[in-house]
Amino acid sequence: MAKRKKKSSKVQKKKGARARPKAKKQTKAARGKAAAKRPAATAKPKRAPAKKRIKQPTAPAIETVAVEVIEQPAPGVITVTDVEETELRKVS
């Protein structure tokens, strides 16, 4: 491993040695400008939540079947049979 270098004694003795220097005092004219430039904090409106889609109610499927049967079992004899059926199906 490499040896660390020792700090010189001059840096340790120096009184004003600091990590960061002090900020310079602003003039009166500059102080007024800085205060004028600073924008006022404005409240941003919150983002509106996404609207949920509502399912439209759908009518159930209705199926109607009408059957009319005309028979002629013998000459001159006519038989008419009517059948009507309604089916209600749920929509899935």
C-alpha positions as CSV (number, residue, x, y, z in Angstrom):
1,M,0.0,0.0,0.0
2,A,1.1,3.5,-0.8
3,K,1.9,5.8,2.1
4,R,-0.2,8.8,2.7
5,K,1.4,12.2,2.4
6,K,1.6,14.3,5.5
7,K,0.0,17.8,5.4
8,S,2.4,20.6,5.5
9,S,2.6,22.5,8.8
10,K,1.8,25.8,7.0
11,V,-1.8,24.7,6.2
12,Q,-2.4,23.7,9.8
13,K,-1.1,27.0,11.2
14,K,-3.0,29.2,8.8
15,K,-5.8,30.8,10.7
16,G,-8.3,31.6,7.8
17,A,-8.1,28.3,6.0
18,R,-11.7,27.0,5.6
19,A,-13.4,24.5,3.3
20,R,-15.6,27.2,1.9
21,P,-15.1,31.0,1.8
22,K,-17.7,33.3,3.2
23,A,-20.2,34.8,0.7
24,K,-19.6,38.5,-0.1
25,K,-22.1,40.9,1.3
26,Q,-24.4,42.3,-1.4
27,T,-24.8,46.0,-2.1
28,K,-28.2,47.7,-1.3
29,A,-29.0,48.0,-5.0
30,A,-28.4,44.3,-5.6
31,R,-30.5,43.3,-2.6
32,G,-33.5,45.0,-4.0
33,K,-33.1,43.3,-7.4
34,A,-32.7,39.8,-6.0
35,A,-35.9,40.2,-4.0
36,A,-37.8,41.5,-7.0
37,K,-36.6,38.6,-9.2
38,R,-37.6,35.9,-6.9
39,P,-41.0,34.5,-8.1
40,A,-43.8,34.0,-5.6
41,A,-44.7,30.4,-4.9
42,T,-47.8,29.5,-6.8
43,A,-50.0,26.5,-6.0
44,K,-50.3,24.1,-8.9
45,P,-53.7,22.5,-9.4
46,K,-53.8,18.8,-8.7
47,R,-54.2,16.5,-11.7
48,A,-57.8,15.3,-12.1
49,P,-58.3,11.6,-11.5
50,A,-59.1,9.5,-14.6
51,K,-62.8,9.0,-15.0
52,K,-64.0,5.4,-14.7
53,R,-66.1,4.1,-17.6
54,I,-69.5,2.9,-16.5
55,K,-70.9,-0.1,-18.3
56,Q,-74.1,0.6,-20.1
57,P,-76.9,-1.8,-19.0
58,T,-77.7,-4.0,-21.9
59,A,-81.1,-5.6,-22.5
60,P,-81.3,-9.4,-22.4
61,A,-81.6,-11.1,-25.7
62,I,-85.2,-12.1,-26.5
63,E,-85.7,-14.7,-29.2
64,T,-89.2,-15.5,-30.5
65,V,-89.9,-18.4,-32.8
66,A,-93.3,-18.8,-34.4
67,V,-94.0,-22.1,-36.2
68,E,-97.2,-22.7,-38.2
69,V,-97.6,-26.2,-39.5
70,I,-100.3,-27.0,-42.1
71,E,-101.0,-30.7,-42.6
72,Q,-103.4,-32.5,-45.0
73,P,-103.7,-36.0,-43.5
74,A,-106.6,-37.0,-45.8
75,P,-108.1,-35.3,-48.9
76,G,-110.4,-32.4,-47.8
77,V,-109.0,-32.4,-44.2
78,I,-106.6,-29.6,-43.2
79,T,-104.9,-29.4,-39.8
80,V,-103.2,-26.1,-38.8
81,T,-100.9,-26.2,-35.8
82,D,-99.5,-23.0,-34.3
83,V,-96.5,-23.1,-32.0
84,E,-95.0,-19.9,-30.6
85,E,-91.9,-20.0,-28.3
86,T,-90.2,-17.1,-26.6
87,E,-86.7,-17.6,-25.2
88,L,-85.0,-15.1,-22.8
89,R,-81.2,-15.3,-22.7
90,K,-79.0,-13.5,-20.3
91,V,-76.2,-11.3,-21.8
92,S,-72.8,-12.3,-20.5
